[in-house]
Amino acid sequence: MTDNAASSVGPLVTGSEIARLAGVTRAAVSNWRRRYEDFPAPAGGATNSPLYALTDVQEWLDKQRKGQEVSPEVELWQAMRAAYGEQMVAGLAQVAGVLAGAREPRLPDDIATRVHELARTESPVDLVNGLTERFMDSARRAGSDQVTPERVVRAICHFAPELPANATVFDPACGIGVLLLSVASKPKMHCFGQELDVDSARFAQLRADLLGRSGVRIVAGDSLRADEWPDLKADLVVCDPPAGVTEWGREELLLDSRWELGTPSKAEGELAWLQHAYAHTDPGGQVLMVMPASVAYRKAGRRIRAELVRRGIVRQVIALPPGTATSHALPVHLWCLQRPENTAGSEANRTVRMVDLTGNSPEGSLEPSPDQVADVPLIELLDDTVDLTPGSHLRSRHRDYPAEYTALSKELEDQIRRLAGLLPGLAPGGGSGSLESATTSVADLARAGLVEYDGPEPVSASEQLDTDYLQGFLRSSVNTRRTTSASGTYRLEGRSARIPRMGIDEQRRYGAAFRALSAFEEGMRKVDELSRQLAEVARDGLATGALAPEE
């Protein structure tokens, strides 16, 4: 909804916010909309996410005696939504600036009045933290990537190393500072951040000032193209970089010194952010980077992944539970890097810890069980793909190779035994070996209404024609040549194909034989697949030591 439209009806609320106002569930609000004809009509939004005028909702709730007094915090948030709309971060920065005593553009009168009233009963820190929580909740429900999701922040805090009280922490894509200030929670830590969006950077700095975090410095700017902290070396770098961005500045940064592991391709912007973060570490410094799962195996990033493994830089890759990133449904990984203390130090790191939490709930424990962890030797990772997907390596380590080998062997033996019984009994025929005499074209059968198409394959539409007989002859080598196009594509429905003329009883006899041959071919395909699986299990079992040749 536009700002002008919003201002004409006052603050707007969603169905979820109505539920909070009334102290009921969202389902109850949905029931009210259906049951009560006088429920307020939407004043904006979309069909699937309508918005309602707050004053209309309050009047209706009071009339139905379902309402409760709207808190001043809710009234302030709704007024800010009406005034700032999609520019809510700018509004948050203005309010935080006023509370911090900074010189800010004048707030809208309605908002200024509410802020000053709340400031009499709440501390500036509590007020700003409350607004931040509401903004994060709104971003989560909208599927926005403006802020790092709360579940991602929780995961990074869980896997972050223990840091000294005066450690230096850096976030080169810090947004409104939620991740940076959560990881670096000790008051004497030195925090540095950079954020492309000016309003987000300003709000993050003002919030840190209100929290009394004098060691926090956050600036606005493009971290990759214009690094504002070129000489900074941190004990820990955390980052939830923008995903899927191809215009990250590759052409102008081709010779940049940060690409010590290789120049990222245009499609691998995430690996540019990774190396930018790594460039801001001293020996022993660590990086925790949120990555889309596809970065672990994409072909374009293979060389950089190989260098990360070969030099002993990547220490751990964690596949987080589905739903951790609330802005999308894609799986995400957490990459943990550490700059080796020295050349000899990289020699000592001979494995990468793989952790697969994809079977866990996003709200559940982040502590992996033994079967969710594997320490993979570097040499195993340095193959043609350099796949750093945890699940790929955990499956092979926790497989029961002896049981799989036994089960597949038995299934293959049973399938081969059944094959002989599928072959039809065939005797020498008296035909000429061709279909050139006493035949009918499929086109003629179609014109006579004897054939119809069920998908790509023709089937009988009459009791005078047997479908198995029809399709069996159509698959013969003679008709295959007839129905193959100039490009070599075979089309079973080719109308130029011909079949012999036979009575229905004779057709069914031939049809039964063709049906048996189709079952035999399917059995052969099953044998082929089982043979492939069995060979793979045997080879991998022998290579991992899970299987051994018999004495």
C-alpha positions as CSV (number, residue, x, y, z in Angstrom):
1,M,0.0,0.0,0.0
2,T,1.3,3.5,-0.7
3,D,2.2,5.9,2.0
4,N,-0.6,8.4,0.9
5,A,-3.2,5.7,1.0
6,A,-1.9,4.5,4.4
7,S,-2.0,8.0,5.9
8,S,-5.6,8.5,4.7
9,V,-6.9,5.7,6.9
10,G,-4.3,5.9,9.7
11,P,-2.1,3.0,10.9
12,L,-2.7,-0.4,9.3
13,V,-2.4,-3.8,11.0
14,T,-2.1,-7.4,9.8
15,G,-4.2,-10.4,10.9
16,S,-1.3,-11.5,13.2
17,E,-1.2,-8.1,14.8
18,I,-5.0,-8.1,15.3
19,A,-4.5,-11.5,17.1
20,R,-2.0,-9.9,19.4
21,L,-4.2,-7.0,20.1
22,A,-7.1,-9.2,21.0
23,G,-5.0,-11.8,22.8
24,V,-6.2,-14.6,20.6
25,T,-4.7,-16.9,17.9
26,R,-4.5,-16.0,14.2
27,A,-7.0,-18.9,13.5
28,A,-9.5,-17.0,15.7
29,V,-9.1,-13.9,13.7
30,S,-9.7,-15.9,10.5
31,N,-12.9,-17.3,12.0
32,W,-14.1,-13.8,12.9
33,R,-13.6,-12.7,9.3
34,R,-15.8,-15.5,8.1
35,R,-18.4,-15.5,10.8
36,Y,-19.1,-11.7,11.3
37,E,-20.4,-9.7,8.4
38,D,-19.5,-6.4,10.2
39,F,-15.8,-7.4,10.5
40,P,-13.7,-4.5,9.1
41,A,-13.0,-4.6,5.4
42,P,-9.3,-4.6,4.3
43,A,-7.9,-1.1,3.9
44,G,-4.9,-2.2,1.9
45,G,-2.4,-5.0,1.3
46,A,-2.9,-8.0,-1.0
47,T,-5.6,-10.7,-1.2
48,N,-3.4,-13.2,0.7
49,S,-2.1,-10.6,3.2
50,P,-4.7,-7.9,3.8
51,L,-4.1,-4.9,6.0
52,Y,-6.8,-3.3,8.2
53,A,-7.2,0.1,9.6
54,L,-6.2,0.1,13.3
55,T,-9.0,2.4,14.4
56,D,-11.7,0.2,12.6
57,V,-10.3,-2.9,14.3
58,Q,-10.3,-1.3,17.7
59,E,-13.9,-0.1,17.3
60,W,-15.0,-3.6,16.2
61,L,-13.2,-5.3,19.0
62,D,-14.6,-2.9,21.6
63,K,-18.1,-3.5,20.2
64,Q,-17.7,-7.2,20.3
65,R,-16.0,-6.9,23.8
66,K,-13.1,-9.0,22.4
67,G,-10.5,-6.2,22.6
68,Q,-7.9,-5.2,25.1
69,E,-6.2,-1.9,25.5
70,V,-3.6,-1.3,22.8
71,S,-0.2,-0.8,24.4
72,P,1.7,2.5,23.7
73,E,4.5,0.4,22.1
74,V,2.1,-1.1,19.6
75,E,0.6,2.3,18.8
76,L,4.1,3.6,18.1
77,W,4.9,0.7,15.8
78,Q,1.7,1.1,13.9
79,A,2.3,4.8,13.5
80,M,5.8,4.2,12.2
81,R,4.5,1.6,9.8
82,A,2.0,4.2,8.4
83,A,4.6,6.9,8.2
84,Y,7.6,5.0,6.9
85,G,6.2,1.9,5.1
86,E,9.0,0.1,3.4
87,Q,11.6,2.6,4.7
88,M,11.1,1.4,8.2
89,V,14.9,1.1,8.9
90,A,15.2,4.9,8.2
91,G,12.4,5.4,10.8
92,L,14.1,3.2,13.3
93,A,17.4,5.2,12.8
94,Q,15.5,8.5,13.3
95,V,13.9,7.3,16.5
96,A,17.2,5.8,17.8
97,G,18.9,9.1,17.0
98,V,16.4,11.1,18.9
99,L,16.7,8.8,21.9
100,A,20.5,9.0,21.7
101,G,20.4,12.8,21.6
102,A,21.7,13.0,18.1
103,R,20.7,15.8,15.7
104,E,18.1,14.1,13.5
105,P,15.5,15.3,11.0
106,R,12.3,16.2,12.7
107,L,10.1,13.1,13.5
108,P,6.4,13.2,12.3
109,D,4.4,14.9,15.1
110,D,2.4,11.7,15.9
111,I,5.5,9.6,16.2
112,A,7.5,12.2,18.2
113,T,4.7,12.5,20.7
114,R,4.5,8.8,21.2
115,V,8.3,8.4,21.5
116,H,8.5,11.2,24.2
117,E,5.6,9.6,26.1
118,L,7.3,6.2,26.1
119,A,10.6,7.6,27.0
120,R,9.1,8.8,30.4
121,T,8.4,5.2,31.4
122,E,11.0,3.1,29.4
123,S,14.7,3.4,29.0
124,P,15.9,4.2,25.5
125,V,17.7,0.8,25.4
126,D,14.5,-1.1,26.1
127,L,12.5,1.0,23.7
128,V,15.0,0.6,20.8
129,N,15.4,-3.2,21.5
130,G,11.6,-3.6,21.5
131,L,11.4,-1.8,18.1
132,T,14.2,-4.0,16.8
133,E,12.5,-7.2,17.9
134,R,9.3,-6.0,16.1
135,F,11.2,-5.2,13.0
136,M,12.9,-8.6,13.0
137,D,9.6,-10.4,13.5
138,S,8.0,-8.4,10.7
139,A,11.0,-9.2,8.4
140,R,10.7,-12.9,9.3
141,R,7.0,-13.1,8.5
142,A,7.5,-11.2,5.2
143,G,10.4,-13.5,4.2
144,S,12.7,-10.5,4.0
145,D,16.5,-10.8,3.9
146,Q,17.0,-7.3,5.4
147,V,18.2,-8.9,8.6
148,T,20.0,-12.1,9.5
149,P,17.3,-14.5,10.7
150,E,17.2,-15.2,14.5
151,R,17.8,-18.9,13.9
152,V,20.9,-18.2,11.9
153,V,22.2,-15.8,14.6
154,R,21.6,-18.6,17.2
155,A,23.5,-21.1,15.1
156,I,26.5,-18.8,14.6
157,C,26.6,-18.0,18.3
158,H,26.5,-21.7,19.1
159,F,29.4,-22.6,16.8
160,A,31.5,-19.4,17.4
161,P,34.8,-20.0,19.3
162,E,35.3,-18.8,22.9
163,L,36.8,-15.3,22.6
164,P,38.8,-13.2,25.1
165,A,37.0,-10.3,26.7
166,N,38.9,-7.7,24.6
167,A,38.6,-9.6,21.2
168,T,38.1,-7.9,17.9
169,V,35.1,-9.0,15.9
170,F,34.2,-7.9,12.4
171,D,31.1,-8.2,10.2
172,P,31.6,-6.8,6.6
173,A,27.8,-7.1,5.8
174,C,26.4,-6.3,9.2
175,G,22.9,-5.0,8.3
176,I,21.4,-3.5,11.5
177,G,24.1,-5.1,13.6
178,V,22.1,-8.0,15.1
179,L,24.6,-10.7,14.3
180,L,27.7,-8.6,15.2
181,L,26.4,-7.5,18.6
182,S,25.0,-11.0,19.4
183,V,28.3,-12.8,18.7
184,A,30.4,-10.0,20.3
185,S,28.2,-9.7,23.4
186,K,30.9,-8.9,26.0
187,P,31.0,-5.1,26.6
188,K,34.7,-4.6,26.2
189,M,35.0,-6.4,22.9
190,H,36.0,-4.3,19.8
191,C,33.4,-4.5,17.1
192,F,33.7,-3.3,13.5
193,G,31.1,-3.4,10.8
194,Q,30.3,-2.2,7.3
195,E,27.0,-2.1,5.6
196,L,25.9,-1.0,2.1
197,D,22.6,0.5,3.3
198,V,23.2,3.8,4.9
199,D,20.1,3.7,7.2
200,S,20.9,0.2,8.4
201,A,24.5,1.2,9.2
202,R,23.3,4.3,11.1
203,F,20.7,2.4,13.1
204,A,23.2,-0.3,14.0
205,Q,25.7,2.3,15.3
206,L,23.0,4.3,17.2
207,R,21.7,1.1,18.8
208,A,25.2,0.2,19.9
209,D,25.7,3.7,21.4
210,L,22.5,3.3,23.3
211,L,23.6,-0.1,24.6
212,G,26.7,1.6,25.9
213,R,29.0,-0.3,23.6
214,S,31.8,2.3,23.1
215,G,34.0,-0.2,21.3
216,V,31.6,-0.5,18.3
217,R,32.3,1.2,15.0
218,I,30.0,0.7,12.1
219,V,30.3,2.6,8.8
220,A,28.3,2.6,5.5
221,G,29.8,1.5,2.2
222,D,30.3,-1.3,-0.3
223,S,32.7,-3.7,1.5
224,L,33.9,-5.4,-1.6
225,R,34.4,-2.3,-3.8
226,A,35.4,0.2,-1.1
227,D,36.6,-1.5,2.1
228,E,36.5,1.0,4.9
229,W,38.6,-1.2,7.2
230,P,41.5,-2.2,4.9
231,D,44.1,-2.7,7.7
232,L,41.7,-4.3,10.2
233,K,42.7,-7.8,11.4
234,A,40.1,-9.5,13.6
235,D,40.1,-12.5,16.0
236,L,36.7,-13.5,14.5
237,V,34.9,-12.4,11.3
238,V,31.2,-13.3,11.0
239,C,29.2,-12.7,7.9
240,D,25.8,-13.5,6.4
241,P,26.5,-12.2,2.9
242,P,24.0,-11.4,0.2
243,A,23.3,-14.6,-1.8
244,G,23.1,-15.0,-5.5
245,V,24.4,-11.5,-6.4
246,T,26.5,-11.6,-9.6
247,E,27.2,-7.8,-9.9
248,W,29.6,-7.7,-7.0
249,G,32.4,-5.9,-8.9
250,R,34.5,-8.7,-10.3
251,E,35.6,-6.7,-13.4
252,E,37.1,-3.9,-11.3
253,L,38.5,-6.2,-8.7
254,L,40.3,-8.8,-10.9
255,L,43.8,-8.0,-9.5
256,D,42.7,-7.4,-5.9
257,S,45.1,-8.8,-3.3
258,R,42.3,-10.4,-1.3
259,W,41.9,-13.2,-3.8
260,E,44.8,-15.2,-2.4
261,L,42.9,-18.5,-3.0
262,G,41.9,-17.6,-6.6
263,T,39.7,-15.0,-8.3
264,P,36.0,-15.9,-7.9
265,S,33.9,-16.1,-11.0
266,K,31.0,-13.7,-11.5
267,A,28.6,-16.3,-10.3
268,E,30.5,-17.1,-7.1
269,G,30.0,-13.8,-5.2
270,E,29.7,-15.7,-2.0
271,L,33.4,-16.9,-2.4
272,A,34.4,-13.3,-2.9
273,W,32.8,-12.4,0.4
274,L,34.5,-15.5,2.0
275,Q,37.9,-14.3,0.9
276,H,37.2,-10.7,1.9
277,A,36.4,-12.0,5.4
278,Y,39.5,-14.2,5.4
279,A,41.7,-11.3,4.4
280,H,40.7,-9.6,7.7
281,T,42.2,-12.3,9.9
282,D,45.7,-12.6,11.4
283,P,47.2,-16.1,11.9
284,G,44.9,-17.9,14.2
285,G,42.0,-15.7,13.3
286,Q,38.7,-17.4,12.5
287,V,35.8,-16.9,10.0
288,L,32.2,-18.0,10.4
289,M,30.4,-17.5,7.1
290,V,26.8,-18.3,6.2
291,M,26.7,-20.0,2.7
292,P,24.0,-21.3,0.4
293,A,24.4,-25.1,0.2
294,S,25.1,-25.0,-3.5
295,V,28.5,-23.2,-2.9
296,A,29.8,-26.5,-1.5
297,Y,29.7,-28.2,-4.8
298,R,29.2,-25.8,-7.7
299,K,31.8,-26.4,-10.5
300,A,32.8,-22.7,-10.8
301,G,34.1,-22.7,-7.2
302,R,36.0,-26.0,-7.3
303,R,39.5,-24.4,-7.5
304,I,38.9,-22.1,-4.6
305,R,37.4,-24.9,-2.5
306,A,40.5,-27.0,-3.3
307,E,42.8,-24.3,-2.0
308,L,40.8,-23.9,1.2
309,V,41.1,-27.7,1.8
310,R,44.7,-28.0,0.6
311,R,46.0,-25.2,2.8
312,G,44.1,-26.5,5.9
313,I,42.0,-23.3,6.1
314,V,38.5,-24.8,6.2
315,R,38.1,-26.5,9.5
316,Q,34.4,-27.3,9.7
317,V,31.3,-27.2,7.5
318,I,27.8,-27.4,9.2
319,A,24.6,-28.1,7.2
320,L,22.0,-26.3,9.3
321,P,18.4,-27.6,9.8
322,P,15.9,-26.8,7.0
323,G,14.0,-23.6,7.8
324,T,16.9,-22.0,9.6
325,A,17.0,-19.2,6.9
326,T,13.4,-17.9,7.2
327,S,13.7,-15.6,4.1
328,H,13.7,-18.7,1.8
329,A,13.4,-22.5,1.9
330,L,16.9,-23.2,0.6
331,P,19.3,-25.1,2.8
332,V,22.2,-23.1,4.2
333,H,25.6,-24.1,5.5
334,L,28.0,-22.6,8.0
335,W,31.6,-22.6,6.9
336,C,34.2,-22.3,9.7
337,L,37.7,-21.2,8.6
338,Q,40.9,-20.5,10.5
339,R,44.0,-18.9,9.2
340,P,46.9,-21.2,10.0
341,E,49.4,-20.0,12.6
342,N,52.2,-20.8,10.3
343,T,53.1,-23.0,7.3
344,A,53.7,-26.0,9.6
345,G,50.4,-25.4,11.3
346,S,48.5,-26.2,8.1
347,E,50.3,-29.5,7.9
348,A,48.9,-30.5,11.3
349,N,45.3,-30.0,10.2
350,R,44.6,-33.1,8.2
351,T,40.8,-33.4,8.4
352,V,37.7,-31.3,7.9
353,R,34.9,-31.8,10.3
354,M,31.5,-32.4,8.6
355,V,28.4,-31.8,10.6
356,D,24.9,-32.6,9.1
357,L,22.0,-31.2,11.1
358,T,19.5,-31.4,8.2
359,G,17.5,-34.0,10.1
360,N,17.0,-31.7,13.1
361,S,14.3,-29.1,13.8
362,P,15.3,-25.5,13.3
363,E,14.2,-24.8,16.8
364,G,15.9,-27.9,18.2
365,S,19.3,-28.7,19.6
366,L,22.3,-27.6,17.5
367,E,24.5,-30.1,19.3
368,P,25.2,-32.9,16.8
369,S,24.8,-36.6,17.7
370,P,27.8,-39.0,16.9
371,D,26.2,-40.2,13.6
372,Q,25.9,-36.5,12.5
373,V,29.6,-35.9,12.6
374,A,32.5,-37.1,10.5
375,D,36.2,-36.0,10.3
376,V,37.0,-36.3,6.6
377,P,40.7,-36.6,5.6
378,L,41.8,-33.8,3.3
379,I,42.9,-36.3,0.6
380,E,39.4,-37.6,0.3
381,L,38.0,-34.1,-0.4
382,L,40.6,-33.3,-3.1
383,D,38.9,-35.1,-5.9
384,D,37.4,-33.8,-9.2
385,T,34.5,-32.0,-7.5
386,V,35.9,-31.0,-4.0
387,D,32.3,-31.4,-2.6
388,L,32.1,-29.9,0.8
389,T,28.5,-31.0,1.4
390,P,28.4,-32.7,4.9
391,G,25.7,-35.2,3.9
392,S,27.7,-36.5,1.0
393,H,30.5,-37.6,3.4
394,L,28.4,-38.7,6.3
395,R,26.3,-41.1,4.4
396,S,29.4,-43.1,3.3
397,R,30.8,-43.2,6.8
398,H,27.6,-44.4,8.6
399,R,26.5,-46.9,6.0
400,D,26.3,-50.6,6.9
401,Y,28.3,-51.9,3.9
402,P,28.1,-55.6,4.9
403,A,24.4,-55.5,5.2
404,E,23.9,-53.5,2.0
405,Y,26.2,-55.9,0.1
406,T,24.4,-59.0,1.3
407,A,20.9,-57.5,0.6
408,L,21.8,-56.3,-2.9
409,S,23.5,-59.6,-3.7
410,K,20.4,-61.6,-2.8
411,E,18.1,-59.2,-4.6
412,L,20.3,-59.5,-7.8
413,E,20.3,-63.3,-7.6
414,D,16.5,-63.4,-7.2
415,Q,16.0,-61.0,-10.1
416,I,18.3,-63.0,-12.4
417,R,16.5,-66.2,-11.4
418,R,13.1,-64.6,-12.3
419,L,14.4,-63.4,-15.7
420,A,14.5,-66.9,-17.3
421,G,10.8,-67.4,-16.4
422,L,9.8,-64.1,-18.1
423,L,11.0,-65.1,-21.6
424,P,8.0,-66.3,-23.8
425,G,8.1,-69.6,-25.5
426,L,8.8,-69.0,-29.2
427,A,8.9,-71.5,-32.1
428,P,10.1,-71.0,-35.7
429,G,7.6,-69.0,-37.8
430,G,6.8,-69.3,-41.4
431,G,6.9,-65.6,-42.3
432,S,9.2,-63.9,-44.8
433,G,11.0,-61.8,-42.2
434,S,9.4,-58.5,-43.3
435,L,6.2,-56.6,-42.8
436,E,5.7,-55.5,-46.4
437,S,2.7,-57.8,-47.2
438,A,-0.8,-57.9,-45.7
439,T,-0.1,-54.9,-43.4
440,T,-2.1,-51.8,-42.3
441,S,-0.7,-48.4,-41.4
442,V,-1.3,-46.8,-38.1
443,A,-2.7,-43.8,-39.9
444,D,-5.4,-46.0,-41.5
445,L,-6.2,-47.5,-38.1
446,A,-6.5,-44.0,-36.6
447,R,-8.8,-42.8,-39.4
448,A,-11.0,-45.9,-38.8
449,G,-11.3,-45.0,-35.1
450,L,-9.4,-48.2,-34.0
451,V,-6.5,-46.3,-32.4
452,E,-6.3,-43.4,-29.9
453,Y,-3.5,-41.9,-27.9
454,D,-3.0,-42.3,-24.2
455,G,0.0,-40.0,-23.7
456,P,2.7,-40.5,-26.3
457,E,1.8,-44.2,-27.1
458,P,-1.1,-45.3,-29.3
459,V,-3.6,-47.7,-27.7
460,S,-6.5,-49.7,-29.1
461,A,-9.8,-48.0,-29.1
462,S,-11.7,-51.1,-30.4
463,E,-12.2,-54.8,-29.4
464,Q,-10.9,-55.6,-32.9
465,L,-7.4,-54.5,-32.0
466,D,-5.1,-55.7,-29.1
467,T,-3.0,-53.0,-27.5
468,D,0.0,-55.2,-26.7
469,Y,0.0,-56.6,-30.2
470,L,-0.1,-53.0,-31.7
471,Q,2.7,-51.6,-29.5
472,G,4.8,-54.7,-29.8
473,F,5.0,-54.5,-33.6
474,L,5.5,-50.7,-33.4
475,R,8.6,-51.3,-31.4
476,S,10.1,-53.8,-34.0
477,S,13.2,-52.8,-35.8
478,V,11.4,-52.2,-39.1
479,N,9.0,-49.8,-37.6
480,T,11.7,-48.1,-35.5
481,R,13.4,-47.2,-38.8
482,R,10.1,-46.0,-40.2
483,T,9.3,-43.7,-37.2
484,T,12.7,-42.3,-36.5
485,S,13.0,-38.6,-37.6
486,A,15.8,-37.1,-39.6
487,S,17.4,-35.9,-36.4
488,G,17.5,-39.5,-35.0
489,T,14.6,-39.1,-32.6
490,Y,12.3,-42.2,-32.2
491,R,8.6,-41.5,-32.0
492,L,6.5,-44.6,-31.1
493,E,3.3,-42.9,-32.4
494,G,4.6,-42.5,-36.0
495,R,1.7,-42.8,-38.3
496,S,3.8,-44.2,-41.1
497,A,4.4,-47.4,-39.1
498,R,2.6,-50.6,-40.2
499,I,1.3,-53.7,-38.5
500,P,0.3,-57.1,-39.9
501,R,-3.3,-57.9,-40.4
502,M,-4.5,-60.7,-38.0
503,G,-7.6,-61.9,-36.3
504,I,-8.2,-60.9,-32.7
505,D,-7.3,-64.3,-31.3
506,E,-4.0,-64.3,-33.2
507,Q,-3.3,-60.7,-32.1
508,R,-3.8,-61.7,-28.4
509,R,-1.3,-64.6,-28.8
510,Y,1.3,-62.3,-30.2
511,G,0.3,-59.6,-27.7
512,A,1.0,-62.0,-24.8
513,A,4.5,-62.7,-26.2
514,F,5.2,-59.0,-26.6
515,R,4.0,-58.3,-23.1
516,A,6.3,-61.0,-21.7
517,L,9.2,-59.4,-23.6
518,S,8.4,-56.0,-22.1
519,A,8.5,-57.6,-18.7
520,F,11.8,-59.2,-19.5
521,E,13.3,-55.9,-20.7
522,E,12.1,-54.2,-17.5
523,G,13.7,-57.1,-15.5
524,M,17.0,-56.5,-17.4
525,R,16.9,-52.8,-16.6
526,K,16.4,-53.7,-12.9
527,V,19.4,-56.2,-13.1
528,D,21.5,-53.4,-14.7
529,E,20.7,-51.0,-11.9
530,L,21.2,-53.6,-9.1
531,S,24.5,-54.5,-10.7
532,R,25.6,-50.9,-10.7
533,Q,24.6,-50.4,-7.1
534,L,26.2,-53.7,-6.0
535,A,29.5,-52.8,-7.7
536,E,29.5,-49.3,-6.1
537,V,28.8,-50.7,-2.6
538,A,31.5,-53.3,-3.0
539,R,34.1,-50.9,-4.3
540,D,33.4,-48.2,-1.6
541,G,33.2,-50.9,1.1
542,L,36.6,-52.2,0.1
543,A,38.1,-48.7,-0.1
544,T,36.8,-47.7,3.3
545,G,37.8,-51.0,5.0
546,A,34.1,-51.9,5.8
547,L,34.5,-54.9,3.5
548,A,37.4,-57.2,2.9
549,P,38.1,-60.1,0.4
550,E,37.4,-63.5,1.8
551,E,40.3,-65.7,2.8
